[in-house]
């Protein structure tokens, strides 16, 4: 088992002077069995994991008006994700066990920490209006690109971290993560990448595969065709749009308990984008339907028009260049009267440049209108 921790420390410049600030990112390399990889993660980031999970538990207690340990126990008792995790992503529960053991925390605390989207959908339904994703197929010499503003609550954002996983049983993987999480989006060394957007208006399943496990499962695939087939085959625990890509191209799928539907912004488009509103699926969450009935509107009418989609349509269009610069500018844009497309909730802006021989992660560890991008490779 090998552990390497690398701090990338760059000079800080002043945003007030019109320059982009730099923020340090911790890169953690782990290898070995899933349990060994989790132990390495837990031991190396023990202090950070304990701090973030402490904040997570405070957030649970505040939001749900119950002791966090009681919430965690009840959530584990009332859901049944583990059989799907064992079947479709064997080894990931051992990795979570390793993280818990390495950090000196109860397994249930670290396990439920992986399930934020599932908690939002099943603990108490509420709309989450954050993440933005863009992808474009290979164009000439320009590789396929999958990109995302990863927007999450502030307490997750203290310790920007990239996890590089060296495996003997599949592709090596690089994920943006939070200390203690198995990864929030990422790519593998054969150029398969995934980004995700929460769609809490869609139906959940208490026996499906949780979102973060879907992310890691896609990254075990060796090409985007296999990733698409796997994504359509598995049971999903929560409504989510997954944008997947590889050297061959990129696609977006709205997935939920009873449906997996591809979204394409235009017929035959070689690009896609998404936010947090279902655009094609009609597999509605029962709580969302109840709210629509209370308001006397049909579910499609009940969807609030997403201003971030309107902003993307102005920059990501057929017949126009869609380059890394175009995408970075779109994810940092301030075109709409509602404000910038990113915000203080933006943990990181990721661009996965999917050259089959040498894929790259371009990461702004914060909102991309203020934080400079850094490049990471395998």
C-alpha positions as MATLAB code, in Angstrom:
seq = 'XXXXXXXXXXXXXXXXXXXXXXXXXXXXXXXXXXXXXXXXXXXXXXXXXXXXXXXXXXXXXXXXXXXXXXXXXXXXXXXXXXXXXXXXXXXXXXXXXXXXXXXXXXXXXXXXXXXXXXXXXXXXXXXXXXXXXXXXXXXXXXXXXXXXXXXXXXXXXXXXXXXXXXXXXXXXXXXXXXXXXXXXXXXXXXXXXXXXXXXXXXXXXXXXXXXXXXXXXXXXXXXXXXXXXXXXXXXXXXXXXXXXXXXXXXXXXXXXXXXXXXXXXXXXXXXXXXXXXXXXXXXXXXXXXXXXXXXXXXXXXXXXXXXXXXXXXXXXXXXXXXXXXXXXXXXXXXXXXXXXXXXXXXXXXXXXXXXXXXXXXXXXXXXXXXXXXXXXXX';
ca = [
       0.000    0.000    0.000;
       1.352    3.391   -0.965;
       0.331    6.804    0.283;
       1.595   10.068   -1.160;
       0.257   13.463   -0.061;
       1.145   16.491   -2.125;
       0.202   20.038   -1.275;
       0.081   22.342   -4.266;
       0.668   25.795   -2.886;
       0.435   28.746   -5.229;
       0.868   32.460   -4.630;
      -2.259   34.366   -3.628;
      -3.196   37.335   -5.826;
      -5.806   39.983   -5.183;
      -9.271   39.627   -6.689;
      -9.846   43.309   -6.009;
      -7.123   44.106   -8.533;
      -8.868   42.039  -11.194;
      -6.604   39.012  -10.813;
      -7.629   35.448  -10.030;
      -6.851   34.120   -6.563;
      -5.085   30.790   -6.066;
      -6.090   28.210   -3.487;
      -4.137   25.178   -2.364;
      -5.465   21.742   -3.263;
      -4.475   18.573   -1.476;
      -3.741   15.638   -3.768;
      -3.880   12.244   -2.093;
      -2.599    9.143   -3.919;
      -3.880    5.798   -2.610;
      -3.484    2.214   -3.799;
      -4.065   -1.369   -2.675;
      -7.317   -3.152   -1.897;
     -10.492   -1.105   -1.363;
     -10.076   -1.410    2.420;
      -6.418   -0.339    2.177;
      -7.322    2.634   -0.003;
      -9.969    3.691    2.512;
      -7.559    3.306    5.418;
      -4.987    5.449    3.614;
      -7.625    8.111    2.963;
      -8.913    8.029    6.552;
      -5.481    8.160    8.178;
      -4.010   10.855    5.923;
      -7.025   13.170    6.245;
      -8.169   12.184    9.732;
      -8.361   15.671   11.209;
     -10.153   17.126    8.191;
     -12.616   14.212    7.978;
     -13.521   14.492   11.635;
     -14.051   18.256   11.298;
     -16.230   18.052    8.180;
     -18.330   15.147    9.492;
     -18.779   17.071   12.738;
     -20.127   19.994   10.704;
     -22.299   17.573    8.693;
     -23.863   16.224   11.889;
     -24.505   19.736   13.180;
     -26.226   20.502    9.868;
     -28.409   17.380   10.201;
     -29.435   18.343   13.735;
     -30.245   21.898   12.674;
     -32.199   20.917    9.524;
     -34.155   17.957   10.927;
     -34.590   19.104   14.541;
     -33.316   15.809   15.941;
     -30.047   14.572   17.404;
     -27.722   13.680   14.514;
     -26.947   10.218   15.879;
     -30.690    9.505   16.054;
     -31.142   10.745   12.462;
     -28.267    8.602   11.212;
     -29.574    5.492   12.959;
     -33.082    6.010   11.584;
     -31.841    6.723    8.068;
     -29.807    3.515    8.017;
     -32.793    1.540    9.355;
     -35.262    3.005    6.843;
     -33.137    2.623    3.707;
     -31.623   -0.469    2.116;
     -28.837    0.700   -0.208;
     -26.151   -1.760    0.831;
     -27.274   -4.746   -1.286;
     -27.191   -2.553   -4.423;
     -23.785   -1.153   -3.447;
     -22.378   -4.648   -2.945;
     -23.857   -5.899   -6.217;
     -23.047   -3.027   -8.565;
     -19.937   -1.469   -6.979;
     -18.261   -4.280   -5.034;
     -15.506   -2.973   -2.782;
     -16.897    0.498   -2.161;
     -18.414   -0.396    1.204;
     -15.001   -1.766    2.215;
     -13.464    1.538    1.126;
     -15.970    3.408    3.300;
     -15.189    1.044    6.192;
     -11.502    1.822    5.705;
     -12.144    5.577    5.772;
     -14.113    5.203    9.021;
     -11.458    3.019   10.644;
      -8.602    5.269    9.512;
     -10.360    8.396   10.813;
     -11.464    6.722   14.055;
     -15.186    7.277   13.420;
     -18.254    5.007   13.546;
     -18.954    3.316   10.230;
     -22.567    4.577   10.127;
     -21.395    8.206   10.413;
     -19.061    7.856    7.421;
     -21.543    5.741    5.447;
     -24.395    8.257    5.825;
     -21.942   11.063    5.049;
     -21.778    9.568    1.517;
     -25.565    9.968    1.125;
     -26.249   13.715    0.995;
     -28.425   13.566   -2.150;
     -30.379   10.657   -0.715;
     -30.919   12.553    2.545;
     -32.156   15.623    0.659;
     -34.569   13.471   -1.335;
     -35.805   11.115    1.411;
     -35.147   12.867    4.699;
     -37.340   15.849    3.901;
     -38.051   16.863    0.305;
     -36.678   20.251   -0.644;
     -35.539   21.811   -3.884;
     -31.768   22.098   -4.340;
     -30.842   24.571   -7.070;
     -27.128   24.528   -7.627;
     -24.806   22.446   -9.888;
     -24.260   23.263  -13.577;
     -22.784   20.833  -16.142;
     -21.580   21.249  -19.754;
     -20.108   18.730  -22.200;
     -19.010   18.796  -25.828;
     -17.960   15.944  -28.112;
     -14.534   15.697  -29.693;
     -14.151   18.308  -32.444;
     -11.152   17.775  -34.698;
      -8.038   17.911  -32.539;
     -10.011   19.084  -29.503;
     -10.850   16.150  -27.173;
     -14.242   15.562  -25.582;
     -14.787   17.792  -22.547;
     -17.052   17.172  -19.541;
     -17.281   20.092  -17.111;
     -19.167   21.101  -13.992;
     -19.593   23.676  -11.286;
     -19.849   21.424   -8.216;
     -22.070   23.394   -5.849;
     -22.471   22.109   -2.292;
     -23.135   23.614    1.164;
     -20.357   25.679    2.646;
     -19.343   23.331    5.457;
     -18.064   20.820    2.865;
     -15.728   23.347    1.284;
     -12.894   23.836    3.784;
     -10.346   21.392    2.350;
     -10.249   21.149   -1.485;
      -9.047   17.638   -2.267;
      -8.260   15.518   -5.311;
      -8.075   11.762   -4.760;
      -5.995    9.675   -7.191;
      -6.762    5.978   -6.927;
      -4.269    3.462   -8.324;
      -5.963    0.123   -8.989;
      -4.895   -3.309  -10.136;
      -8.431   -4.438  -11.042;
      -9.508   -1.590  -13.344;
      -8.694    1.907  -14.576;
      -6.899    4.333  -12.298;
      -9.265    7.076  -11.161;
      -9.026   10.743  -10.256;
     -11.901   12.382   -8.375;
     -12.707   15.740   -6.869;
     -13.733   14.957   -3.323;
     -14.299   16.203    0.205;
     -12.253   14.544    2.964;
     -14.197   11.434    3.923;
     -16.164   11.117    0.667;
     -15.372    8.556   -2.037;
     -15.633   11.261   -4.722;
     -18.173   13.741   -6.123;
     -17.189   13.686   -9.801;
     -14.150   12.542  -11.737;
     -12.457   10.732  -14.596;
     -10.339    7.637  -15.154;
      -7.056    7.144  -16.962;
      -8.702    5.832  -20.156;
     -10.669    9.064  -20.476;
     -14.111    8.237  -19.056;
     -15.577   11.090  -16.972;
     -18.776   11.889  -15.100;
     -20.498   14.989  -13.732;
     -23.839   15.024  -11.905;
     -26.734   17.364  -11.136;
     -29.303   16.690   -8.422;
     -32.902   16.354   -9.714;
     -34.931   16.107   -6.531;
     -38.236   16.449   -8.387;
     -37.726   12.850   -9.627;
     -38.627    9.628   -7.822;
     -36.162    8.077   -5.347;
     -35.750    4.435   -4.318;
     -34.732    3.233   -0.867;
     -33.078    0.192   -2.490;
     -31.232    1.899   -5.356;
     -27.565    2.710   -5.868;
     -26.631    6.029   -4.216;
     -25.283    8.889   -6.302;
     -21.636    8.820   -5.197;
     -21.479    5.066   -5.785;
     -22.858    5.670   -9.294;
     -20.032    8.165   -9.874;
     -17.381    5.665   -8.844;
     -19.096    2.832  -10.736;
     -19.066    4.784  -14.001;
     -15.353    5.421  -13.479;
     -14.730    1.672  -13.377;
     -15.861    1.430  -17.027;
     -13.346    1.296  -19.883;
     -15.267    3.358  -22.452;
     -18.310    5.612  -22.623;
     -20.412    2.895  -24.289;
     -19.863    0.574  -21.342;
     -20.566    3.474  -18.971;
     -23.882    4.205  -20.711;
     -24.942    0.544  -20.632;
     -24.037    0.244  -16.948;
     -25.836    3.504  -16.072;
     -29.037    2.260  -17.754;
     -28.843   -1.145  -16.062;
     -28.448   -0.184  -12.432;
     -31.253    0.815  -10.011;
     -30.962    4.474   -9.002;
     -31.527    5.703   -5.455;
     -32.195    9.346   -6.262;
     -33.083   11.658   -9.141;
     -29.911   12.812  -10.842;
     -28.679   13.977  -14.225;
     -25.430   12.213  -15.096;
     -23.271   13.667  -17.845;
     -20.843   10.988  -18.985;
     -18.118   11.302  -21.584;
     -15.135    9.626  -23.137;
     -12.858   10.120  -26.133;
     -15.790    8.986  -28.316;
     -18.203   11.712  -27.115;
     -20.509   12.744  -24.263;
     -24.176   12.261  -23.310;
     -26.507   13.279  -20.483;
     -29.098   11.054  -18.806;
     -31.805   11.972  -16.309;
     -31.985    8.958  -13.986;
     -34.364    8.087  -11.167;
     -36.122    5.136   -9.549;
     -38.188    4.199  -12.594;
     -36.621    5.929  -15.596;
     -33.371    6.650  -17.425;
     -33.932    9.205  -20.186;
     -31.357   10.887  -22.401;
     -31.434   14.689  -22.639;
     -30.138   16.425  -25.749;
     -30.563   20.216  -25.982;
     -31.000   20.161  -29.772;
     -31.559   17.384  -32.338;
     -28.191   15.874  -33.298;
     -26.348   18.288  -31.002;
     -22.737   17.346  -30.258;
     -22.939   19.105  -26.892;
     -25.138   19.090  -23.809;
     -25.726   20.999  -20.588;
     -27.888   20.648  -17.498;
     -28.798   22.168  -14.141;
     -31.226   20.968  -11.427;
     -34.547   20.797  -13.255;
     -35.791   17.730  -15.166;
     -36.024   18.535  -18.854;
     -37.229   15.201  -20.278;
     -38.043   12.743  -17.472;
     -41.527   12.596  -15.932;
     -40.791   10.058  -13.175;
     -41.990   12.398  -10.451;
     -41.160   12.366   -6.741;
     -44.370   11.801   -4.711;
     -43.635   14.843   -2.538;
     -43.168   17.023   -5.605;
     -46.500   15.794   -6.997;
     -48.159   16.603   -3.671;
     -46.834   20.147   -3.801;
     -48.110   20.526   -7.355;
     -51.572   19.295   -6.294;
     -51.588   21.776   -3.413;
     -50.791   24.572   -5.853;
     -53.273   23.286   -8.428;
     -50.694   22.940  -11.217;
     -49.488   20.109  -13.418;
     -45.991   18.788  -12.588;
     -44.457   20.227  -15.774;
     -45.897   23.644  -14.920;
     -44.676   23.310  -11.358;
     -41.063   23.307  -12.499;
     -39.520   26.712  -12.016;
     -37.839   27.994  -15.149;
     -34.094   27.686  -14.543;
     -32.301   30.925  -15.269;
     -28.947   29.118  -15.454;
     -30.225   27.137  -18.456;
     -31.146   30.440  -20.126;
     -27.636   31.725  -19.455;
     -26.033   28.567  -20.899;
     -28.122   28.761  -24.077;
     -26.522   32.102  -24.881;
     -22.982   30.679  -24.847;
     -23.271   26.950  -25.656;
     -24.891   26.857  -29.110;
     -24.808   24.834  -32.311;
     -22.532   26.275  -34.950;
     -20.371   28.120  -32.413;
     -16.950   27.200  -31.009;
     -17.156   25.299  -27.705;
     -13.593   25.199  -26.420;
     -12.152   24.835  -22.909;
     -12.067   28.623  -22.763;
     -15.706   28.872  -23.874;
     -16.778   26.407  -21.170;
     -14.723   28.033  -18.415;
     -16.157   31.418  -19.345;
     -19.707   30.019  -19.382;
     -19.308   28.480  -15.914;
     -17.972   31.816  -14.620;
     -20.416   34.000  -16.567;
     -22.500   36.861  -15.206;
     -24.816   37.247  -18.185;
     -28.101   36.899  -16.310;
     -29.699   39.519  -14.114;
     -29.938   36.903  -11.326;
     -26.160   36.979  -10.945;
     -23.158   34.766  -11.745;
     -23.774   31.175  -12.770;
     -21.391   30.135   -9.970;
     -21.437   31.442   -6.407;
     -20.148   31.063   -2.881;
     -21.695   27.551   -2.891;
     -19.290   26.511   -5.701;
     -16.784   24.073   -4.195;
     -14.956   23.574   -7.460;
     -15.222   24.032  -11.210;
     -13.931   20.941  -13.029;
     -13.064   20.411  -16.690;
     -12.199   16.867  -17.688;
     -10.295   16.987  -20.988;
     -10.701   13.448  -22.287;
      -7.706   12.688  -24.437;
      -7.555    8.874  -24.389;
      -3.778    8.803  -23.947;
      -3.416   11.641  -21.452;
      -6.664   12.894  -19.873;
      -6.405   16.050  -17.788;
      -8.342   17.608  -14.939;
      -8.538   21.397  -14.940;
      -9.785   22.482  -11.515;
     -10.652   25.867  -10.060;
     -11.015   25.022   -6.340;
     -13.803   27.512   -5.732;
     -15.930   29.789   -7.892;
     -14.268   30.107  -11.324;
     -14.917   33.817  -11.666;
     -12.510   34.359   -8.738;
     -10.250   31.299   -8.467;
      -7.586   30.282  -10.997;
      -7.588   26.872  -12.677;
      -4.888   24.302  -11.918;
      -4.103   21.253  -14.056;
      -3.785   17.673  -12.745;
      -2.752   14.486  -14.539;
      -2.356   10.803  -13.678;
];
